[in-house]
Amino acid sequence: MDTLQPTADAAFEQIMQEYGTRVLRLVTFLVKDHSLAEDITQEVFVKVYRHLPRFRGESTVHTWLYRIAVNECKGHLRSWSFRNILPRSWIRQDGELSTEHLVLDQAERDQLVTEVLQLPPLYRQVIVLHYYADLTISEVASVLAVSEGTVRTRLHRARQRLKQSLAEGSEWEWTRTDGSQI
């Protein structure tokens, strides 16, 4: 009997608990289909379970995990079924909101999410990883296996596209989830 197995299982369970929802949200943003995202997320964690004993710690766990998730999404986006079947939209409109302010805020968030989902995958990935998953430029570069300069360029181009599609008459400010401005 292997004495390390319970420790590996405990580590895997902790990773699942800590990152399961985050990975699902990330994958949902990248593939634009909640049911498909659940399947891909399951595949991500199968890979994590298989490869956890070989994790060398050269990056943080979340960077390693997001890299696996992004690679699984890339594989799916390249697949025949994705290119030939239109994905269902996972964006649902919420029911009643009590105040006009909440309604307007939600409408703006929905519009932003819709526009992010319309970006090409290369730009959508950097926006989601940097702003939504709150990764640094360096961490995004590590997850995507590209240079930091490439990440900065893609972020700049993605923001420019979003400004063009959103900003007709309004000024959007880009901030991270911790509230700091970019």
WOTAZI-V537271 format. One record per residue. N is the residue number from 1. RES is the residue in three letters. NEAR is the number of other ideal C-beta (glycine too) atoms within 10 Angstrom. Layout:
n = (N,N)
res = (RES,RES)
near = (NEAR,NEAR)
This chain:
n = (1,2,3,4,5,6,7,8,9,10,11,12,13,14,15,16,17,18,19,20,21,22,23,24,25,26,27,28,29,30,31,32,33,34,35,36,37,38,39,40,41,42,43,44,45,46,47,48,49,50,51,52,53,54,55,56,57,58,59,60,61,62,63,64,65,66,67,68,69,70,71,72,73,74,75,76,77,78,79,80,81,82,83,84,85,86,87,88,89,90,91,92,93,94,95,96,97,98,99,100,101,102,103,104,105,106,107,108,109,110,111,112,113,114,115,116,117,118,119,120,121,122,123,124,125,126,127,128,129,130,131,132,133,134,135,136,137,138,139,140,141,142,143,144,145,146,147,148,149,150,151,152,153,154,155,156,157,158,159,160,161,162,163,164,165,166,167,168,169,170,171,172,173,174,175,176,177,178,179,180,181,182)
res = (MET,ASP,THR,LEU,GLN,PRO,THR,ALA,ASP,ALA,ALA,PHE,GLU,GLN,ILE,MET,GLN,GLU,TYR,GLY,THR,ARG,VAL,LEU,ARG,LEU,VAL,THR,PHE,LEU,VAL,LYS,ASP,HIS,SER,LEU,ALA,GLU,ASP,ILE,THR,GLN,GLU,VAL,PHE,VAL,LYS,VAL,TYR,ARG,HIS,LEU,PRO,ARG,PHE,ARG,GLY,GLU,SER,THR,VAL,HIS,THR,TRP,LEU,TYR,ARG,ILE,ALA,VAL,ASN,GLU,CYS,LYS,GLY,HIS,LEU,ARG,SER,TRP,SER,PHE,ARG,ASN,ILE,LEU,PRO,ARG,SER,TRP,ILE,ARG,GLN,ASP,GLY,GLU,LEU,SER,THR,GLU,HIS,LEU,VAL,LEU,ASP,GLN,ALA,GLU,ARG,ASP,GLN,LEU,VAL,THR,GLU,VAL,LEU,GLN,LEU,PRO,PRO,LEU,TYR,ARG,GLN,VAL,ILE,VAL,LEU,HIS,TYR,TYR,ALA,ASP,LEU,THR,ILE,SER,GLU,VAL,ALA,SER,VAL,LEU,ALA,VAL,SER,GLU,GLY,THR,VAL,ARG,THR,ARG,LEU,HIS,ARG,ALA,ARG,GLN,ARG,LEU,LYS,GLN,SER,LEU,ALA,GLU,GLY,SER,GLU,TRP,GLU,TRP,THR,ARG,THR,ASP,GLY,SER,GLN,ILE)
near = (4,7,6,9,10,10,11,13,12,10,17,16,11,11,20,14,9,13,20,14,11,17,25,19,16,27,27,21,21,23,24,20,20,17,12,20,24,13,14,22,24,13,16,25,20,12,15,21,16,10,11,16,12,6,14,6,7,8,16,12,16,18,20,20,24,28,18,19,28,22,15,22,25,15,12,19,14,10,11,7,8,17,8,7,11,8,14,11,11,16,11,8,7,9,5,6,13,7,8,8,9,12,13,11,12,13,12,13,10,14,12,16,14,13,17,21,18,13,19,11,14,14,20,20,26,28,22,24,28,23,19,16,20,13,24,14,16,12,21,26,20,20,26,21,10,16,10,14,10,16,24,15,13,22,20,12,15,22,17,11,17,19,15,10,15,17,10,7,5,8,7,13,6,13,11,14,10,6,6,7,7,10)
